[in-house]
Amino acid sequence: MPGLLLGDVFPDFEAETTAGIIKLHEFLGDSWGILFSHPRDFTPVCTTELGRAARLCSKFSKRNVKMIALSIDCLEDHHAWSRDILAYNGEESVNCPLPFPIIADSKRELAVALGMLDPDERDKDGMPLTARCVFIIGPDKRLKLSLLYPATTGRNFSEILRVVDSLQLTANKQLATPADWQPGDSVMVPPNTSEEEAASLFHAGVYTKLLPSGKKYMRYTPQP
């Protein structure tokens, strides 16, 4: 479904994965979810990405986030590649599965349906490769964030973890997080919250940074 917008219900689908057949919505249950795609198995940048995702998987799990990857190769290749990824990570046993499933999409059906193909990156047969997509899905099965990287640029999974912290913090509160925010930093009060509402909501207090315009829109409060 090209053109998937923030807030849209993320399409449900059934797919073959390294952990068996899954239905996405059933797999996610009441958890948050991250679906991230990869151009190909046995490629260098993808291997570093999946290795990093595996290292951070426990941190995502603590935040009630389930991860699932996608690559346009067959299940047999996924299993063999998983051993390479674990070896790259320095794991003692390379016969254990990765801590998240990889979807097999050798016919590119899901990649096409979700608008993942990169027309500028092609394989040896001239077929478009999958771009490096990141979809973060909320417990309500709605799309909360999407990122799209070209095949040549590996993703920063620490940034994706930071984004999850921001999304979860602001999901049910009248808050926003500023540029380069890290957990524990002060957060911002959105412009649509009146001063009276802010005073009643944020008992730790609200600090306004004064600017030349005189407009009091830069309002901060300690992270709840």
N, C-alpha and C positions, 0 to 999 in steps of 0.2 A: 504494500500500500504506500507508494511514493507520496510524499507530502504529509506524512504523519505529523500532527501538530502537538505542541505541549497541551496537556489536558485531555487529549483524545484517549479513549480506551485502547490499550495496546492490543493488537490482534492476537487472538488465541490461535494456537496451531499445535499439531501433533508432529513430532519429529523423532528420527532415530538418533540416538546419542551414545556416547561411550558408557553411559549408565543405563542403557536400555531405552525403550520407547517412552517419551514423555509428552504430556500435554502441558503447555506453558503455564496456563493459569492454575492448573492443579499442582504443578511442580512448585510454583511460588507460594501457594496457599495464602497465609496472612502476612507473609514476609514482603520486604522490599526486594527488588530484583535488579540485576545488572546483566544485560545481554550485550556481549562485545564480540565483534566479528574480526576475522583475520583473512588476509589475501590467500595464503596457501600454507599447507603443512611443509615441514622441513625447509623453512626459510629463516634467515638469521634474525631479522627484526621481530618477527612473530614469536620466535623461540624465547627471546629476551622478555617479551611482553607476557607470555603465558607463565614463564618462570617467575616474574615479578608478581603476577596475579596470584599464583600458588603460594608465594611467601606471605602475601597480605591476606589470604583467604580467611584466616582465623580472626583478623581484625574486622573484616566485613561481617563475618558470622556473629561477632559480639554485638554488632549493630543491627542484627536481624535482617541481614542482606544475603540473598542467595545469588551466586554467580553462575552464569552459563555462557560458554563460548560457541562460536560458529566458524567453520572454515569449509571452503568448497572442495573438500576431498572426501574420500570414502572412510568408513568406519575402521577398516583394517589399517589404513594409513594413520588415522587418529591415534590408535592404540600404540603403534610403533613410534610415532612422534612423541607421545606422552613419555615414553621411556627416555628419549633424548632430552626432553624438557627437564625431567627429574635429574638426569645426569648433569645437565648444565647447572642446575641448582646445587649440585654436590650432594644430592640425597644418597644415603647409604643403600637403600633398596630402590631400584628403578622398576621393579615389577609391581609396585603399589599404584593404584590409580591416582590421577590428579584429584585434588579435593573439590573439583567441580566438573560437570559433564561438558563434552564438546559435541555440538550438533554436526552431523554429517549432511552436507548440502551439495553433493557432487553434481546434481542437475541444476544448481543455482536457483531453485524455485523460491526458497525463502529469501535469498539475497535480492532477487528481483522484486518479490512481493513487499519487502521492507525498504526498498530503495537503497540498497547497500552497494551496488556495483559502482566501480570507479572507471569511467569510460577512457581515462587517460593511461591507465595501467592495465597491460594485457599479458597473458601468458604466451608460451611458445607457439600456441595454435591461433593466437590472435583474439582469444576470448577475454572479455573484461574480467579483471580480478575484483574481489570484494575489497571495499575500502575499510579503513579502521573505524568502525562505528561503535559508539557507546550509547546504549539506551538505558536510562534509569527509570524503573517502573515502581510506582507506589503500591502499598497494600490494597488500594482501591482499583488496581490494574490500569491506572492512567499514567500516561507518559509524563514524567516530571522533568527530565532533562535529556537532551540529545547532543552528542558531539560527533563530528565527522573529520577524520584525519586522512590524508593521502597515504598510500602504501609506503612511501619513503620515510614517514615520520612516526616513530614509536610514541606511544602514549605515556603520560605520567600517571601511574596508578596511585601515587600518594596524593595527587591533586583530585583524582576521582574519589578517594576516601574522604578528603576534605569537603568535597562537594556534597557527599552523602551526609556528613555532619551538619552542614548548613541546611540542606533540605529537610532533614529530620527535626532540627531545632526550630525552623521557621514554619513547619507544616501546620501547626495548630496555634501559633502565637502571632501577634501583630508585631513581627520583627523582621529585620533584614540584616544581612551580613555585608560589611564593606569589602573593598578590594583587599586581597591578601589576608583576609580574616583567618585566624586559627582558633580552634576550640579554647575557650578561656578568655579570649579577647572581648572587649566591649562590642556590643551589637548596636544597630541603628533602629530608630523609631521611624516608620514610614510616614510620608507627608499626609496620608489620609487619616492618621490618628490625631485627634485634637489634643491640645495641651491638657485638658481636663481628663480625657481618657488615659493619656499617658501617665498622668499623676496617679490615677487609680489602679492602673495595670502594673506599673513598675515601681514597687515599693523601695527599691534600692536607689531610686532617684534618676532623674534625667538631666544630662548636661548638654547644653546647647553651645556649639562653637559659633562665635559671631564672625560674620564675613562682611566685606565692604558693601554688599547690597542691602544689608540690614535685615534680610529675610532669615527667619529662624527655622531653617529646614535641616541643618546639620545637627541632629539630636542623637545622643548616645546614652546607653544604659548598660550596666554590667550584665554579662550573660546570665540569664536565669539558671 
